[in-house]
């Protein structure tokens, strides 16, 4: 699963959450059942949605924990699209896992539904919350209470093919205006079929590029109807018209965008650190590098994160916490994260980012934006509405201002504004 596939969750529906909350109120929640490992059985159950090959690194590190401590970890892979629903069903049956690795932006929903435990007292005794980047740490907070510990992080940057840029006679762009001009020049010069590649596919995944442009213009996902959102849509409209972006990018997911980059079809691409190994494996002879995302009114990137949580009523909560704490040790992360192709969620793990390209991504963590509060629980819906605005503009069905206004109305409704 790519970084965005992890981020692009099937959000827990209001009806399902209400049902689960009702079950919690009736005392039906609680881990420690046979399926969840059972209290005192010496096994820590760990549910995640990492398919192969991404789950291989996780399995290896959990095996290391067992070898070091003697504590058995029973890991269960659940496909991403089924993950939240499976947790809800397990909550109703009283069979939650000891640890659930969840999408960070589902934390509030899971906490409010009574599916995961309050970790405040454990975090206070641990004393390491100040080691985490602020945006990532906030994703585990619900009304000032800690429910999730950041597992890892990922952000976006600009991939570029050095040979293509040189052939087109352009420099690495540092502003969005420069990116537009460079991408258009690459296409015009014939150095590549198009200057830039990014995902625009229907749904939340296809909104990432337009969101990044909105953030750089000083906007926010909750305020795409303002000047920043309109400017972002106008920017993509110009790039499509100039041929800087392929007209087909509205059908591309992030894997497709990176395929266009690795096969030399596009001179630049917007993607996350998850694509580093993709480029290295699929284009070993390419001369390429990464740069921070271009600036506009501000410098910004988009955080993808996952949180380690303890299932409500876990029969082995102490053992679960010991595993979470161990997994977040810098020396463990230095081994795990490069293999997992991700970034640390904390700023004291230099050994995980010694690779210069990975370090460029890590440097962007201080500029990372993520939805919080009510927006976090509605971000999937809000992103989908933003992608619809993008599609309307590129297809010519609506002008940027009109499309931004329509998206804003939908987001306001989703947020209850």
Secondary structure, DSSP 8 states (H G I E B T S, - for coil): --HHHHHS-----HHHHHHHHHHHHTT-----STTTT-TTSSEEEEEE---TTHHHHHHHHHHHHHHHH--EEEEEE--HHHHHHHHHHHHHHT---SEEEEEGGGHHHHHHTT-B---HHHHHHH--GGGB-HHHHHTTEETTEE--EEEEEE-EEEEEEHHHHHHHT----SBHHHHHHHHHHHHHHTSSSEEEE----TTGGGGHHHHHHHHHTT--GGGTTSHHHHHHHHHHHHHHHHTSB-GGGGG--HHHHHHHHHTTSEEEEEEEGGGHHHHHHH-TT--EEEE---BSSS--EE-EEEEEEEBTT-TTHHHHHHHHHHHTSHHHHHHHHHHHT-B-SBS--GGG--SHHHHHHHHGGGGEE---HHHHHHHHHHHHHHHHHHHHHHHTSS-HHHHHHHHHHHHHHHTT-
